[in-house]
Amino acid sequence: MALLKERKNKKGFSLLELLLVLGIIAALIVAAFIVYPKVQASQRAEAESNNIATIQAGVKALYASTSSYTGLTNKVAVQAKIFPDNMLAGTGSTANPVNVFKGNVVLSASSYGPSGVVGSAFSIGYTHVPAAECVKIATAVAGNFYMTQINSKVVKPAGGILDVAAAAAACSSNNTLSFTSI
């Protein structure tokens, strides 16, 4: 009879144990909602940094035998398959390059090179870059470029080094990044 009473009293979980388990589960869920967007933002920034490096290498390879980037346009780059496939919206020669943030990517010849001659450099423009990724992308790729601008503010002067504080200050909610290469 005493054995039966002991068994009856040890059946199930106490209210304290249930509250402890529910508290742990709630903390994990809250942590997931805080951490997950930051992880996603870092992954998007890394993917776009890789895409920018791929575009830069492709343009330099395409124009390796010429002394000028004159004539460089998105259409030329799409036909030469410079853009990664995951960046192209549409098909064929009418494909439009877009970044992961659904903003336009624009390639153009520029005159920001050391000589100042039109076509002596080229620019890669990125639009609609969120603030969470803006500084990450700029700091990741600016070292490979002659000049970097965020929202028309020069954060890496021609041949200089990136001013990270200026880059952070220049980034707002919807950014345009421009990377100039020679």
C-alpha positions in Angstrom: 0.0 0.0 0.0 2.8 2.4 0.8 4.5 1.6 -2.5 1.3 2.5 -4.3 1.1 5.9 -2.6 4.7 6.8 -3.5 4.1 6.0 -7.2 1.0 8.1 -7.2 2.8 11.1 -5.9 5.7 10.9 -8.4 3.5 10.9 -11.5 4.0 13.8 -14.0 5.9 17.1 -13.9 5.7 19.8 -11.3 4.4 23.2 -12.3 7.9 24.7 -11.7 9.5 22.2 -14.1 6.9 23.0 -16.8 7.5 26.8 -16.3 11.2 26.3 -16.5 11.0 24.3 -19.8 8.5 26.9 -21.3 10.9 29.7 -20.3 13.8 28.1 -22.0 11.8 27.5 -25.1 10.6 31.1 -25.2 14.2 32.4 -24.7 15.4 30.2 -27.7 12.6 31.5 -29.9 13.3 35.1 -29.0 17.0 34.6 -29.6 16.3 33.1 -33.0 14.2 36.1 -34.0 17.0 38.4 -33.0 19.9 36.5 -34.5 18.4 35.1 -37.7 17.9 38.5 -39.5 21.5 39.5 -38.7 22.8 36.2 -40.0 20.8 36.7 -43.2 22.1 40.2 -43.6 25.7 39.0 -43.3 25.0 36.2 -45.9 23.5 38.7 -48.4 26.4 41.1 -47.9 28.9 38.4 -48.5 27.1 37.1 -51.6 27.0 40.6 -53.1 30.6 41.2 -52.2 31.5 38.1 -54.2 29.3 39.2 -57.1 31.0 42.6 -57.2 34.4 40.9 -57.3 33.2 38.6 -60.0 31.9 41.5 -62.1 35.2 43.5 -61.6 37.3 40.5 -62.7 35.0 39.8 -65.7 35.2 43.4 -66.9 39.0 43.5 -66.5 39.3 40.2 -68.4 37.0 41.4 -71.2 38.9 44.6 -71.7 42.4 43.2 -71.0 43.6 43.8 -74.6 42.3 47.3 -74.8 43.5 50.5 -73.2 40.0 51.9 -72.5 36.7 50.8 -71.1 34.8 52.9 -73.5 31.6 51.2 -74.7 31.1 49.3 -71.5 27.4 49.0 -70.7 25.2 46.5 -69.0 24.2 45.1 -72.4 27.8 44.4 -73.4 28.4 42.8 -70.0 25.3 40.6 -70.2 26.3 39.4 -73.7 29.8 38.7 -72.5 28.3 36.8 -69.5 30.1 38.9 -66.9 27.2 38.9 -64.5 26.6 35.8 -62.4 23.4 34.0 -63.5 21.7 34.6 -60.2 21.9 38.4 -60.8 20.0 38.4 -64.2 16.3 39.2 -64.3 15.0 38.1 -67.6 16.6 36.2 -70.3 18.9 36.7 -73.3 20.2 40.1 -74.3 17.2 41.8 -72.6 18.3 40.5 -69.2 18.6 43.2 -66.6 21.2 42.8 -63.8 19.8 43.2 -60.3 21.3 42.7 -56.9 19.9 40.5 -54.1 18.0 43.6 -52.8 16.1 44.0 -56.1 18.1 47.1 -57.0 19.7 47.8 -60.3 23.3 47.0 -61.1 24.9 49.4 -63.6 28.2 49.1 -65.3 29.7 52.1 -67.1 32.9 53.5 -68.3 34.1 56.5 -66.3 36.7 59.2 -66.1 37.7 58.8 -62.5 41.0 57.1 -63.2 44.4 58.7 -62.6 44.5 60.1 -66.1 41.0 61.6 -66.0 40.3 60.5 -69.5 36.8 59.1 -70.3 37.1 55.3 -70.4 40.2 55.1 -68.3 38.2 53.5 -65.5 34.8 51.8 -65.0 32.2 51.9 -62.3 29.9 49.4 -60.8 26.8 50.9 -59.4 24.5 49.2 -56.9 21.1 50.6 -55.9 18.6 49.9 -53.1 21.2 48.5 -50.7 19.8 48.4 -47.1 21.7 50.0 -44.3 22.4 46.7 -42.6 24.4 45.5 -45.6 25.7 48.9 -46.9 28.8 49.2 -44.7 29.6 45.5 -44.8 29.7 45.5 -48.6 31.7 48.7 -48.8 34.3 47.5 -46.4 34.5 44.1 -48.0 35.2 45.3 -51.5 36.6 48.8 -51.3 40.2 47.6 -51.1 39.9 46.2 -54.6 38.7 49.5 -56.1 40.3 52.8 -57.0 37.4 54.9 -55.4 34.3 54.1 -53.5 31.2 56.2 -53.0 28.0 55.8 -50.9 25.1 58.0 -51.9 27.5 60.2 -53.9 29.7 60.7 -50.9 33.3 59.6 -51.4 34.2 57.3 -48.6 37.4 56.0 -50.3 39.1 58.7 -52.3 41.0 58.0 -55.5 43.9 55.8 -54.5 43.3 56.4 -50.8 42.0 54.2 -48.0 38.4 53.6 -47.0 37.1 55.8 -44.2 34.9 53.3 -42.3 33.4 56.0 -40.1 32.4 58.1 -43.1 31.0 54.9 -44.8 28.9 54.2 -41.7 27.7 57.8 -41.6 26.9 57.8 -45.3 24.7 54.7 -45.2 21.0 55.3 -44.7 17.9 53.2 -45.3 18.2 53.0 -49.1 21.7 53.3 -50.5 23.5 53.6 -53.8 27.0 52.3 -53.8 29.5 53.1 -56.6 32.8 51.3 -57.0 35.3 52.7 -59.5 38.1 50.5 -60.9 41.0 51.2 -63.1 
